[in-house]
Amino acid sequence: MTAGRPRPGSAQPGSAQPGSAETGSAGAGSAGAGSAGPGSAGRGPAGTAAFRSLTRAMFRGFVRDRAALVFSILIPALFLVLFGSIYKDSTTPKITVIEVGQVSLLDQATAASGGQLARIMTVTRGNGLAAALADVRKGSYDAAVQQQGRRLLVHYSIADQTTAGVVQAVFSSIVQQANQATGPAGASFQLQSRQVEDKSLKPIQYLAPGLLGWAIASGAAFGAAITLVEWRRSKLLRRLRLAPVGAGSVVLARVGVAIVVALIQMAVFLGIATLPYFGLKLTASWWMAIPVVICGTLSFMSIGLLVGSFARTQQAATSIANLIILPMAFLGGAFIPLDFAPAWIREVSYAMPLRYLVTGMQNVMARGEGPASALPAIAILLGIAAVLTLASVRVFRWDDI
């Protein structure tokens, strides 16, 4: 047999044999069945078990992460309770008014309302216009009203835009009802509203102290808490304890840095707010806000020291500090007024140091009161700082052991 001559029935290169298509199709099918893709491993009982194990592990990690729990569940739930309590009543909030002299229109409206007007307004007789205006300016009352013939004069404060709007709406309704009662032939009453502050003042006068107070509170509390935890984690506290440096020097240095930062924050805030675009006008006693800021910094530093004394990680310190500072920003009146909040929320706010920090700055920066008006806030802030610092010393740890 000659070499190279094909044998009968043998397959030659490039030639198709009968049944080769079926054979090729079967081969391709078997090859496709044998080559399972990456996603095929997730099918069947083994894939379901892997999915369940991963889900269970991820959920356990979420539960063990305190920061995730605080930001995902606790803080939203706390805000829901807070705002739900503040705005749960759809009725008109109650305002307090000083009656200067004889205001027959107000007396007639009160008598004709059958007790309805008393539900939204408390009227107190004042001793004089000057004293009444001073009370409204201080925030003790929402408005002062007087009558001059057919003209009703209402004096209000722009410190709270919501309250000012309610005051004007209530007295506008009283005047309208009086005009409807007299009929077209009767002489009509007129309502004239006046703000007790200088007309050139803008709402920024009251927004700036609130935002500045929140910034100072956040910086002092978070800075102290996170710094203390990081120093303990890196063993810096232990080295400082063994070093020939007194603990008082370390504390004073940290306090000094916090106060300098707070004063820089104050300078930046005032520098921006006093631009013509915003129009903040500082009063004669604005400088008294500096000691208020210093005392507020000490107070919130004590909160941070207390948190950092028992928190073991930065995540835990951040979560706990957020849980304290964020609700305080609303309960302390830094963002929203609490005049129309439920009584229990207003009572709780008196235990918040941010309330006194904001109020102290507002008195000397916006309301035009003298330096003495900031002394109560300074005393309370220093008292809170002293109490919380003593508590921090009780639970302080040099290291994690």
C-alpha positions in Angstrom: 0.0 0.0 0.0 1.4 3.3 -1.1 2.1 5.7 1.8 -0.1 8.8 1.7 -3.0 7.0 -0.1 -6.1 7.3 2.1 -7.7 4.2 3.2 -11.4 3.6 2.4 -13.7 5.3 4.9 -10.9 7.3 6.5 -11.6 11.0 7.1 -9.5 13.4 5.1 -8.6 16.9 6.3 -11.3 19.4 5.4 -13.8 16.7 4.2 -17.2 16.3 5.8 -18.3 12.9 6.8 -21.8 11.6 7.1 -23.2 12.3 10.5 -20.4 14.8 11.3 -22.9 17.6 11.9 -24.8 15.6 14.5 -21.5 14.6 16.0 -20.3 18.2 16.1 -23.6 19.4 17.6 -23.4 16.8 20.3 -19.8 17.7 21.0 -20.7 21.4 21.3 -23.6 20.6 23.5 -21.6 18.5 25.8 -18.9 21.1 25.9 -21.4 23.8 26.8 -22.9 21.6 29.5 -19.5 20.9 30.9 -18.3 24.5 31.1 -20.4 26.0 33.9 -20.2 29.8 34.2 -19.5 31.7 37.4 -23.1 32.3 38.2 -24.0 28.7 38.1 -22.4 28.1 41.4 -25.1 30.3 43.0 -27.9 27.9 41.9 -29.1 25.0 43.9 -29.0 24.2 47.6 -25.3 25.1 47.9 -25.9 28.6 46.5 -28.9 29.2 48.8 -26.9 28.2 51.9 -24.1 30.6 50.9 -26.6 33.4 50.4 -28.1 32.8 53.8 -24.7 32.7 55.5 -23.6 36.0 53.9 -26.8 37.7 54.8 -26.6 36.5 58.4 -22.9 37.6 58.7 -23.7 41.0 57.2 -26.6 41.6 59.5 -24.5 40.7 62.5 -21.9 43.1 61.4 -24.5 45.8 61.1 -25.8 45.1 64.6 -22.4 45.2 66.1 -21.5 48.5 64.4 -22.6 51.0 67.0 -22.1 54.0 64.6 -24.4 52.4 62.0 -27.1 51.7 64.6 -27.0 55.2 65.9 -27.1 57.0 62.5 -29.5 54.5 60.9 -32.0 53.9 63.7 -31.6 55.8 66.9 -31.1 59.4 65.5 -33.9 59.2 62.9 -36.2 57.7 65.6 -35.2 60.5 68.0 -35.9 63.2 65.5 -39.3 61.6 64.7 -40.2 61.8 68.4 -38.9 65.3 68.7 -40.5 66.9 65.7 -43.7 64.8 66.1 -44.0 66.2 69.6 -43.4 69.8 68.5 -45.8 69.7 65.5 -48.4 67.2 66.7 -50.9 70.0 67.4 -52.5 71.6 64.3 -54.2 74.3 66.4 -53.0 77.9 66.5 -50.2 78.3 69.1 -50.8 80.5 72.1 -49.2 83.9 72.4 -48.7 86.2 75.3 -49.7 89.9 75.0 -49.2 93.0 77.2 -52.2 95.4 77.1 -50.9 99.0 77.4 -53.7 101.3 78.7 -57.3 100.7 77.8 -57.7 98.6 74.6 -61.5 98.4 74.2 -61.3 96.6 70.9 -59.3 93.8 72.4 -61.7 93.6 75.4 -64.8 93.5 73.2 -63.2 90.8 71.0 -62.4 88.7 74.1 -65.9 89.0 75.5 -67.6 88.2 72.1 -65.4 85.2 71.4 -67.0 83.1 74.1 -63.6 82.0 75.5 -62.2 81.1 72.0 -59.7 84.0 72.0 -58.4 83.1 75.5 -57.3 79.7 74.1 -54.8 81.3 71.7 -53.8 84.4 73.6 -53.0 85.4 77.2 -53.4 89.1 77.9 -51.6 90.8 80.8 -52.1 94.5 81.7 -48.8 96.5 81.6 -47.6 99.4 83.6 -46.4 101.5 80.7 -45.4 101.5 77.1 -41.6 101.6 77.7 -41.7 98.7 80.1 -43.9 96.7 77.8 -41.6 97.3 74.8 -38.6 96.2 76.9 -40.4 93.0 77.9 -41.2 92.2 74.2 -37.6 93.0 73.2 -36.3 90.6 75.9 -38.7 87.9 74.7 -40.7 87.8 78.0 -43.9 88.6 75.9 -44.7 88.1 72.3 -46.4 91.5 71.7 -47.6 94.7 73.3 -50.9 96.2 72.1 -52.3 99.7 72.6 -55.3 101.6 71.0 -55.3 105.2 69.8 -58.9 106.0 68.7 -59.8 103.8 65.8 -56.2 102.6 65.4 -54.8 99.4 67.0 -51.0 99.4 67.5 -49.3 96.1 67.9 -45.6 96.0 68.8 -43.8 92.7 68.1 -40.3 91.3 68.0 -38.5 90.0 64.9 -36.5 87.6 67.0 -39.0 84.8 66.1 -40.5 85.2 62.7 -43.1 82.5 63.4 -44.4 84.2 66.5 -44.4 87.5 64.8 -46.5 86.1 62.0 -49.0 84.6 64.4 -49.3 87.8 66.4 -50.1 89.8 63.2 -52.5 87.2 62.0 -54.5 87.2 65.3 -54.8 90.9 65.6 -55.6 91.3 61.9 -58.5 88.9 62.4 -59.7 90.9 65.4 -59.7 94.1 63.4 -61.5 92.5 60.5 -64.2 91.1 62.7 -64.7 94.5 64.4 -65.1 96.2 61.0 -67.6 93.6 59.9 -69.6 94.2 63.1 -69.8 98.0 62.5 -70.9 97.5 58.9 -70.2 99.7 55.9 -71.7 102.8 57.6 -69.5 102.6 60.7 -66.0 103.9 61.1 -63.4 101.3 60.3 -60.6 100.2 62.6 -57.0 100.2 61.4 -54.2 97.8 62.4 -50.7 99.2 62.6 -47.8 96.8 63.3 -44.4 97.9 64.6 -41.3 95.9 65.5 -39.7 96.8 68.8 -36.2 96.6 67.4 -34.5 98.9 65.0 -36.2 98.6 61.6 -32.8 98.2 59.9 -32.2 95.0 61.8 -32.7 91.7 59.9 -33.4 88.1 61.0 -29.7 87.4 60.7 -29.3 89.1 64.1 -30.9 86.0 65.6 -29.8 83.3 63.2 -26.1 84.1 63.6 -26.0 83.4 67.4 -27.9 80.1 67.0 -25.7 78.8 64.2 -22.5 80.0 65.9 -23.6 78.3 69.2 -24.1 75.0 67.4 -20.7 75.3 65.6 -19.0 75.9 68.9 -20.8 73.1 70.7 -20.0 70.6 67.9 -16.3 71.6 67.7 -15.7 71.5 71.4 -17.5 68.3 72.1 -16.3 66.2 69.2 -12.8 67.6 69.4 -12.4 66.6 73.1 -14.1 63.2 72.7 -12.2 62.0 69.6 -8.9 63.4 70.8 -9.1 61.6 74.1 -10.1 58.3 72.5 -7.3 58.6 70.0 -4.7 59.5 72.6 -5.7 56.5 74.6 -5.7 54.1 71.6 -2.2 55.3 70.5 -0.9 55.0 74.1 -0.1 58.7 74.2 -2.0 59.1 77.4 0.2 56.4 79.0 3.4 58.2 77.8 2.1 61.5 79.0 1.5 60.0 82.4 5.0 58.7 82.6 6.5 61.9 81.3 7.7 64.7 83.6 4.7 66.8 82.6 1.8 67.5 85.0 -1.7 66.5 84.0 -2.8 70.1 84.6 -0.4 71.3 81.8 -1.9 68.7 79.4 -5.4 69.7 80.2 -4.7 73.5 80.1 -3.0 73.1 76.7 -6.0 71.2 75.3 -8.4 73.8 76.7 -6.4 76.6 75.3 -6.4 75.1 71.8 -10.2 74.6 72.0 -10.8 78.2 73.1 -8.6 79.6 70.3 -10.5 77.5 67.8 -13.9 78.7 69.2 -12.8 82.4 68.9 -11.6 81.8 65.4 -15.1 80.3 64.6 -16.7 83.4 66.1 -14.5 85.8 64.1 -15.3 83.9 60.9 -19.0 83.9 61.6 -19.2 87.5 62.4 -16.9 88.5 59.5 -19.3 86.7 57.1 -22.5 87.8 58.8 -21.6 91.5 58.9 -21.0 91.6 55.1 -23.6 93.9 53.4 -25.1 90.9 51.7 -26.3 89.5 55.1 -26.5 92.8 57.1 -25.7 91.7 60.6 -25.3 94.8 62.9 -23.4 94.3 66.1 -24.9 96.0 69.2 -22.9 98.1 71.6 -22.4 95.2 74.0 -21.5 92.5 71.4 -18.1 92.1 73.0 -19.7 90.4 75.9 -20.4 87.4 73.6 -16.6 86.6 73.9 -16.8 85.4 77.5 -20.0 83.6 76.7 -18.3 81.7 73.9 -15.4 80.9 76.2 -17.7 79.5 78.9 -19.7 77.6 76.3 -16.6 76.0 74.9 -15.6 74.9 78.4 -19.1 73.5 79.0 -19.1 71.4 75.8 -15.5 70.3 76.2 -16.6 68.8 79.5 -19.3 66.9 77.6 -16.7 65.6 75.1 -14.3 64.6 78.0 -17.1 62.6 79.6 -17.9 60.8 76.3 -14.2 60.2 75.6 -13.6 58.9 79.1 -15.7 55.8 78.6 -15.9 55.4 74.8 -13.4 52.8 73.5 -13.3 53.7 69.8 -13.6 56.8 67.7 -16.8 55.4 66.1 -18.4 55.0 69.5 -17.3 58.5 70.6 -18.7 60.1 67.4 -22.0 58.2 67.7 -22.5 59.2 71.4 -21.5 62.8 70.8 -23.9 63.0 67.8 -26.7 61.5 69.9 -26.1 64.4 72.4 -25.3 67.4 70.2 -27.8 66.9 67.3 -31.0 66.8 69.5 -29.6 69.6 71.6 -29.3 71.8 68.5 -33.1 71.6 68.2 -34.1 71.4 71.9 -31.7 74.2 72.7 -33.4 76.6 70.2 -30.3 77.0 67.9 -32.3 76.1 64.8 -36.0 76.4 65.6 -37.9 78.4 68.3 -39.4 76.4 71.1 -42.2 78.9 71.9 -44.9 76.6 70.5 -43.3 73.3 71.6 -45.0 71.2 74.2 -44.4 72.2 77.8 -42.3 69.1 78.5 -39.9 69.9 75.7 -39.5 73.5 76.9 -38.8 72.2 80.4 -36.2 69.7 79.1 -34.5 72.5 77.1 -33.5 74.3 80.4 -31.1 71.4 81.1 -29.4 72.0 77.7 -26.2 74.1 77.9 -26.7 75.1 74.2 -29.8 77.0 75.2 -27.8 79.3 77.5 -25.0 79.6 75.0 -27.4 80.8 72.3 -29.5 83.0 74.6 -26.5 84.6 76.1 -25.1 85.6 72.7 -28.6 86.7 71.5 -29.0 89.0 74.4 -25.9 91.0 73.8 -25.6 90.6 70.0 -29.2 91.0 68.9 -31.5 92.2 71.6 -29.4 95.1 72.5 -29.2 94.3 76.2 -26.3 95.3 78.5 -23.4 93.1 79.5 -25.1 92.1 82.7 -27.7 90.2 80.7 -25.1 87.5 79.8 -24.0 86.9 83.3 -26.7 84.2 84.1 -25.8 82.3 81.0 -22.1 82.5 81.9 -22.7 81.2 85.4 -24.9 78.3 84.3 -22.4 77.2 81.6 -19.5 77.3 84.1 -21.6 75.3 86.5 -22.3 72.6 83.9 -18.7 72.5 83.0 -17.6 72.0 86.6 -20.2 69.2 87.2 -19.4 67.3 84.0 -15.6 67.6 84.5 -15.9 66.0 87.9 -17.9 63.2 86.4 -15.3 62.8 83.7 -12.6 62.4 86.4 -14.6 59.7 88.0 -14.7 57.5 84.9 -11.4 58.5 83.3 -9.1 55.8 82.1 -5.5 56.2 81.1 -5.5 53.2 78.8 -7.9 50.4 77.5 -6.6 47.8 79.9 
